[in-house]
């Protein structure tokens, strides 16, 4: 009986510890907050995206569907979408529709998001 209560309390505390930082990060992203750029690059301008995090995968699947480098495209697109909450329309280009996605750069200064 005591072990069940302890297990429940441990599980509840782990879930709260995981849930709190995710919600705090989501608020920071929506405010255009900084944080590390993931690759040392910089993101200038606010994301302005209105996607929910679970909408990133299908949007990126569509955007990366016509490239021969699909796996790399999906990885980077999902990372960019998670930060910017936006994926430009179409298969290529149109990055002006999502300034955060467009302006996130690599360490070398090239575009980070496909």
Secondary structure, 3 states (H helix, E strand, C coil): CHHHHHHHHHHHHHHHHHHHHHHHHHHHHHCCCCCCCCCCCCCCCCCCCCCCHHHHHHHHHHHCCCCCCHHHHHHHHHHHHHHHCCCCCCCCCCHHHCHHHHHCECCCCCECCC
